[in-house]
Amino acid sequence: MINETAKAMSFYADERGASRLYAYLAGSEKDPALRARFAELARVENLHIAFWRAFLLKRGITTAEPSWFSFAWARLLRRILGTRHYLSLLEITEATTVDSYYDFLKSAVLEEAEKTDITRIIGDELGHEEELKSQFNALPKDNVRDFVMGMNDGLVELLGAVTGLSALYPMRPQTVGVNGLVVGLAGALSIAFATWASVRSQRQVNEGIRRKTDILFSVAPRRAQAELAKKLTQSGIPSDLTDEVTGKLASNKEAMIGLLTENTSVNEIRSALFTGAAYTIGLLFPVLPYFFARNSFTALILSVLFAGLALATVGSIITLTAGSNAFRRKIREMVITGLAAAAASYAFGRLMQAMFGIHA
């Protein structure tokens, strides 16, 4: 019961914060159409607030206003990013809300009327997600992935590199920093080129498949229908529905080609730039302390601290992008693996120092 009421209080606070945010956006937005959408979102969130307030009162729990900090932070982000970019991030977080509500619906002890209301709320939140995605989305999801993964690679690889070099040059932190930058910038160029080549190759393969499918449809339409039927059957669609779909699409060439081939809209140059830039940003966290510290040991402590915080942030972004609510698990996973790589690199550096008698 304690866990259930704690979750319900969290849901109440989240809905209260969302309602306040949407009301603020409705009051500050100049576009009449956007203002009306925000007002409607705020109205629906108020209905959710009323449900959770009644839910908690029924269990003897009184509600309180959520912290002002989260609302102030949301306003700051909105000012920095602009309305559309900020709401693109907000759309990502809507998926985590749906996840949490669905888990609660399955696990909590609820009355039938409460189950019905929570099911309705989940439907509303799914609608919010789609509304934000269709109207406000300004961040390409593929490039969000490129940026996050590039930054993670830069963090982990350079943390490992400077940690190992710290064991070799304990009193020369600037040497470690310069070597780290050289290794990092080479890595940024390498990963950017690798991303460009990978995305370009995949796009060319997909375009080749599309051309062959186009030719197949033109010279052997029945065989193209058979290919589509095979693909639909493999995806789990019953054979009777498969026959119906392929029959109705027999004269729609573009629709059949679209179902048989993958999306080829990803831009390899933009993906390479996102990945390379993110890698460069990631490498700065573990490298910069070496240019200001008096020795490598002090720099290493700061490097691990900065990298750990950055890894926790990247883990949070990955969790949000994936639409998952397992924040703590993902953050632990990112930080532990990153610091474990650093520890292994430090041990290897000490081993090299002992084997070859390197002293600096």
N, C-alpha and C positions, 0 to 999 in steps of 0.2 A: 504493500500500500504506500509506503514512504517513497519508494522509487516511482510509482505511478503518479503521485501528487507532485513530486519534484519535476517530472517530465511535463505534467500539465501546467505547472507554474512557468516552466521554460517556454512552453507553447504560448501561454498568455502573454508573457513578456515579448516574445518575438512578434506576435500579431499586433500588440500595442505599438511596438516600435515601427512595424511596417505601416500601420495606419497613420501614425504621426508623420512618417516620411512621405507617404503618398499625398497626404493633406498639404504638407509643406511644398511638394513639387507642384501640386495643383494651384497653390496660391502664388507661386513664383514663376510659373511657366507662361510665356507670352503667346505661344501657339494655342488658339482656342481648341483645336482638335485634341492636342496632347493634354491640355488642361482638363478637358472633359474625361479623357481616359483615366487620368490620375485620380480624379474625383470619384469615378466609378470603382477603381481599385480600392480607394480608401473606404468607400461605403461597404464593400464586401468584407474588407478586413475588420470593420466595426462589428459586423455580424459574427465573425469568428471570435472576436473579443468577448461578446456577450455570451457565447456558448461556453468558453473556457472559464469565465467569471462564475457562471451558474454551476458549472461542473465542479469547481473548487469549493464554492459555498456549500454545495450539497455534502461535501466531505469535511466541512468545518474549517476551511482554509479561506482567509481573507486575502484579497489581492492588493498589490502595491504597485506604484508607478515604476516602470523600468528605469535603469540608470540613464542619466542625461548624456553620459559619455558616448554611448553607441550612436545616439542621434547626432551629436556634435561631430563625431567621426564621419558619419554618413554624409552630413552636409559638407564637410571639408573635402571628402573624396569627390562629391558631385561637382564642387567648384573647380577642383583640379582637373578632373577628367572631362567635364562637360556632361550634359544630361544623357546623351545617347551612349557614350562610352561607359558612363557609370551604370546605366541600366543594363548594358550588356553583361557587366559583372553581376548585377543583381539577378539577372535571368539565370545565370549559372547556379546561384545559391538557392533558387526556387526548387531545383531538383532535390537538394538535400532536405528541404522542408517536407516535400512529398515522401521521401524515404523515411524520415522520422515518424511522420503521421501513420504511415502504413505499418511500420514496425509496432507502434503503439496500438493500432487497431487489432493486430493479430495477437499481441501478448497480454494486453491489459484486461482486467475483469471489468466488463462494461455492461450496462443495461442495453436492451435492444434499441431504445430510442437514441441513446448515446452513440451506438454503432452507426445508426442511420445518419446522425448529424456529422460524425467524423468522416464518414464516407462522402457526404456532400462537401465537406471542407476540402478533402483530398481532390475532389473534382474541381473545386474552385481554384486550388493552388496549381493544378495542372493547366487550367485555363489561363492563369496568370503567367505561367511559364511560356505558354505558346504566344500569349499577347506580347510579352516582352521580347520574345524571340523574333516575331514577325514584324513588329513595329519599331523596335529600338535597337536591334542587334547591329553593332558597328565593329565588332571584333571577329575576324575570321578564325573559327575554331582550330583549323589546321595550323595556323600561325601561332595561336596560343600554345598549342602543343610543341611546336618547334622552339618557341622562346623558353618554355619551362624546361624542356629536356636539354636545350643548349646550356642554359644557366646551371642546371644540375651537374652536367658534365664538367663545366668550367670550375665549379666549386670543388667537386670531389677530386678531380685530377690534379688541380693546382694545390689543394690542401695536402694531398699526398706528396706532391713534388717538393714543396717548400718544407714539409716536415722532414722528409728524408735529407734534404740539403742542410737543414738545421743541425742535424747530427754531425755533418761533415764540417760545417763552418760555424761553430758555436759563438765565436766572437766577431763574426763578420756578417751581420744581418743584411747590410746593403748588397753584399755579394749574392746572398740568398735571394733577395728581392729582384735584383737584375736578372739572375738566371731564371727565376720564376716567371718574370715577364716575357723573356725570350721564349721559354718553353710554352707559355700560355698563348702568346700571339701566334706562334707557329701552329699550336693546336686549334686556335680559332679559325685560321685560314684552312687548315686541314678539314675540320668538321664542316665548315661552310661549303667547301668544294664537294665533300662526300655527300652532303645533303642535296646539293644541286644535281650531282650525277645520279643519285638514287631516285629523286623525284622525277627528274627528266626521263630516266630510263623507264620508270613505271608508267609515266604518261605516254611515252612512245609505244610501250607494249599495249596499253589500253586502246590507244588510237589504232594500232594495227589490228587488234581484235574487232574494233568497231568497223573498220574498213572491210575486213573479211566477212563480218556479219551482214554488212550492207550488200556486198556482192552475193552472198548466199541467199538473201531475201530476194534479190533481183532475178537470179538464175534458177533458184530452186526454193520457191516459197513454202512448199510443203515440208521440206527438210528444215527450214527455218522455224516453222511451227513446231516440228518435232523436237528441235533443240530447246525451244522455249518451254514446251511441255515437260521435257526432262528436267530442266532447271527448276521449274515450279514444283515438280514432284519431289525433287531432292530437298527442297526447302520445307517439306512437310505438308503441302497443300494436297487435299484429297484428289484422286484422279478425276472424279466427276466435275469438280470445280476447275481443275486444270483444263479439261476438254472445253468447258464453257468459256474460260478466259481466252484460250488460244483461238477458239472459233470466232469470238467477238473482235479479237485484235488482228485477224487474218489480213485485213485490208489496211491496217494502220502500221505502216513501215517504221516510222519514227518511234512509236510506242514500243514495238517489239524489240527494236535495236536498243532502246533505253533500258529495257528489262534484262537484256542479254549481256550488256556491257557495263563497266564500272564508270563512275564519274571521273572525268579527266580535267577538271577545272583548276586543280592546284597549280599555282605558279612556282616553278622551280627557283627562279631568281629571288622572289620574295621569301620563300622558305629558307634559302641559303643565307639571305641577309638577316632574317630573324634569328636563325640558329647561331650564326657567327657573332652577331652583336650580343646575344644573350650569353654566349660562352665568355666573351670579353668582360661583360659585367660581372659574371660569376667569378672569374679569376681575380678580380680586384679585391674581393673580401679577404681571402687568405694571404694575398701578396702585399697589400699596402702597409700593414704594420711593420714590415721589415725595413721600410725606408725611414721610420721614425724611432724605432726602439734602439736601446743602447747595446743589446746583445740578442742573439738569436733565440735564447730561451724565453725572454720576455716577449719578443715578437711572436714566438710560437703560441704562447698562452693567448695573446690577443687574436692571433690568426684563427685558433680553434674556436674561440668565443664568437668572433664575427661570422665564421663559416657555419658554426652550429645554429646561430640565429637565422642566417640566410637559408640554410637547409630546412629549418622548421617552416620558414615562409614558403619556400618552394613546395614542400610537402603539403601545406595547406592549399596552395593554388592547384596542385595536381588533384587533390581530393575534391575541390570545388568543380574543377573542369570535368572530372569523371562523374559528377553528380552523386557523390557518396557522402555519408555523414560520419565516416570513420576517421575523424580528424586526428585524434590522439594516436591511433595505431599507425597512421601514415607518417605523422611527424616523428614518432619513435623510430620507425623503419628508416626514414631518410637520415636522421641524425646519427643513429647507431652505425649504419653502413658507412656513412661518410667518415665518422671518427675512427671506425675500425680500419678503414683504408689508410688513414693518416698514421695510426699506430703501427700498422704493418710497414709503412714506408719509413718511419723513424727507426724501427728495428733493423730494416735492411740497410739504412744509412750507417747505423752504428756497426753493423757487420762489415760493410765495406771499409769503414774507418779502421777496424781492427785487422782486417785481412791485408790491407795494402799500406797500413801505417800512415794514413792521411791525417795531418794535423793542421789546423788553421785558426 
